[in-house]
Amino acid sequence: MTGSEILQITLLSLLVSGLAALLAFLTGLPTAVFLYLKDFPGKRLVISLVNTGMGLPPVVVGLFVAILFWRTGPLGFLHLMYTPAAMIIAQFIIAFPVIAGLSLAAFEQVDPELLLQAKALGASKIQTIWVLFRESKMGQIAAIIAAFGGVISEVGAVMMVGGNIKGYTRVLTTSIVQETRMGNFRSALILALILLSLSFAVNWFLTSLQQKGEKRWKGPNWK
């Protein structure tokens, strides 16, 4: 395996998993806000479904996405099967309940008195939501860490909907499987080290943001 191939595989892995995690955050966070602030019939059922989705097996997600986008499936006319777009969709489905569930859990740790105080001081709904975001920032970063770490290390769903096509849909995890099957353990180890390094770098960056947020939250008397 050449250096250019490894670079292409690495960049595609970052693109697919990064976009999936970003889309999950942009949709999962508003979902968590809605579930936290609104009361409606069936709310407990929806929260239970979100929590169940946090442990959804990736191969099951891959199966349903494959059924949807297969040429005879309901969305087959989009011709997304065995494309990076299908991989992003599969990873988004995996990451979304993680972001929504952990963000909701973080919101529930916020002291309700803070929100009541904000409303009493004349805060608008948007300002109240901002207070909620600010007080739960560390939990939201933890949700992103968990979601990104889960999708970038996932292999079953992306293998099923991406097809592991060389130069097109092959990512780090599927490449590791492929190289191991072929007995190319040196290449597999190199790819594994790259995957571990990427996961560590992203998690280190997000954890640094989280720790800085904790220091600011604890104020000048923090030790």
Secondary structure, 3 states (H helix, E strand, C coil): CCHHHHHHHHHHHHHHHHHHHHHHHHHHHHHHHHHHHCCCCCHHHHHHHHHHHCCCCHHHHHHHHHHHHCCCCCCHHHCCCCCHHHHHHHHHHHHHHHHHHHHHHHHHCCCHHHHHHHHHCCCCHHHHHHHHHHHCHHHHHHHHHHHHHHHHCCCHHHHHHHCCCCCCCCCHHHHHHHHHHCCCHHHHHHHHHHHHHHHHHHHHHHHHHHHHHHHHHHCCCCC
